[in-house]
Structures are given as structure tokens and as C-alpha cells.
Amino acid sequence: MQERLTQLIANADLRIRMGDAGRKRYETHFTVERMLNETLDVYMECRVKPK
């Protein structure tokens, strides 16, 4: 881990690319609409089903 952190400290281009990739992942996987839909799915799965 120390080696990787040292690499990030020394390499500005790598930091930028990793930051950009993280931002894209966040914007793709953690939209308000998606989080709402996934939360509602969990609630629907947990609700008590009538017998």
C-alpha cells in the first residue's frame, strides 16, 4: 500500500486519471434516481406479504 501511495504522490497524471475514473463511476452508479429505486426495491422485498 505504501508503494502505491508513493506512486500516486509522485504521478500527477495518474492521480488525475484515477480521479476522473472515480467521478465517472460515481455519476454512473450513484445517481439519485438509481439510489431511490434500489432503496424502494429493498423496502418492497422486506415488506410483510399477506398469507
Summary of the structure (lengths in Angstrom):
residues: 51
radius of gyration: 19.3
end to end distance: 53.2
largest distance: 62.6
contacts: 84
relative contact order: 0.07
helix: 82%
strand: 0%
